[in-house]
Amino acid sequence: ARAEARFGPVAQWASIGPFRLLTALPPDVAHDPVARALLTPAHQELARTAEVFLDCAGQAARAAAELGIHRQTLYYRLSRIEKLTGLDLDDGEDRLLLHMALKAHRL
């Protein structure tokens, strides 16, 4: 069966990797409030920046190249993300929490 176009792209189970674990969580648990401000329409580009940065394992040069922005612009956006979320992106657990929250939102 094909999904309706109005629902957007369909994720393939094999392609979502470790994020499959998020599908087992109840919706109210999967959507952590830490990312709420970041996921508003006004901050869509910051959410994308955070997700790309985290997908690139926190490697600034790779993330900046993938986003097509200067590294200083990336650092500025990351500081805004930290202020919006209250997270420290130098802390592994904070990065994991934000990464999971962003992926859960997209699932």
Secondary structure, DSSP 8 states (H G I E B T S, - for coil): ----GGG-----GGGGGGGGGGGGS-HHHHS-GGGTTTTSGGGHHHHHHHHHHHHTTT-HHHHHHHHTS-HHHHHHHHHHHHHHH---TTSHHHHHHHHHHHHHHH-
